[in-house]
Amino acid sequence: MLAWCGPAIRRLLPAGRSLTDYAGQRFGPLLRVWTLGLSLLYMLCFLTAELTALGAIVGLLTGADGRWAVLAAARGITVALMVPVVAVAWEGLSVLRLFLIADLLCATAVVPLLLGLWPRASTGAALAGSVAGLIGAVLPSALASGSLTQGLLAATFPTGVPTLAPFAGALLASSLVCGLWIWLRPARP
């Protein structure tokens, strides 16, 4: 749908940056305000759901089990975790870039975690695979550029454009190291 609608929207609004810009240009200021209100309501609902889930996870990890003091502490930790979110929003950093970095970090651990379903997998295998995934995310770009600094920079997607090398390196390295670890040192049930 975006492949069909995107060029038409771009022709109508070449310098537009958001859905609210498009709504304002196409249908006037009233619909722009309405679209902005809907977007804010959606973000509020989404953020509330995320914070509730994060609070529940922190509560489970701290063993809250309904005890008020521990549950209050879990909520406090959840609020404290929002400080970096506010800092990112305040600095105006690219959210797409942050999502790409988060996806890359997940790619370093997804194979070791899925292999954890296998009884032969051990904690050491999962940890070694995840560390290898981190190295594998940086290594392709570092080797191509000849600089570890450039490899680290490339793994943070400075232009906001995803590249295959960090993701492929993370998945391949974590898979190989975790698989080798399981093969050489299987966990005992």
Residue, then its C-alpha position, 0 to 999 in steps of 0.5 A: m500500500l505504501a508503495w502505491c500511496g507514497p509517491a502520490i503523497r510525496r508529489l502532493l507534499p514534497a517537504g512533508r515529514s508526517l501524517t499530520d503534515y499530509a492531513g493539514q495540507r490535503f484536508g485543512p487545519l481541523l483534520r490536522v489537529w484531529t490527526l495529531g490528537l489521534s496520534l497522541l492518544y495512540m502514543l499514550c495508550f502504547l506507552t501506558a501498555e509498555l510501561t505496564a508490561l515493563g513494570a510487571i516484568v520488573g515486579l516478576l524479576t524482583g519477586a513482588d508477588g503483590r507485596w505493596a513495597v516491592l511493587a512500588a519499588a518495581r514501579g519506581i525502577t520502571v519510571a527510572l528506566m524512562v529517563p534515557v527515553v526522555a533524554v533521547a527525545w530531548e536530544g532529537l536522536s533518530v528513533l529509526r536508528l535506535f530501533l535498528i540498533a535494538d534490532l541488531l542487539c536482538a539479532t545477537a541473542v535470538v539464535p542462542l535463546l532459541l537453541g535454549l529450547w534444546p536440552r543440550a544447550s547450556t547457559g555458557a553456550a547461550l552467553a558465548g553465542s550472544v557475545a560472539g553475536l556482538i563481535g560478529a555485528v561489528l567485525p564485517s564492517a571493521l574488516a572492510s574498513g580496516s578500523l574497529t572504530q569504523g566497524l562500531l560506527a557502522a553497527t550503529f547505522p549512522t545514516g539511519v539506513p540498515t545494512l545487511a553486514p552487521f545483521a548477517g555477522a551477528l546471526l552467523a557468529s552467534s549461531l556458529v559459536c553457540g552451535l559449536w559450544i553445544w556440540l563440544r560441551p553439551a549440557r547434562p540434563 
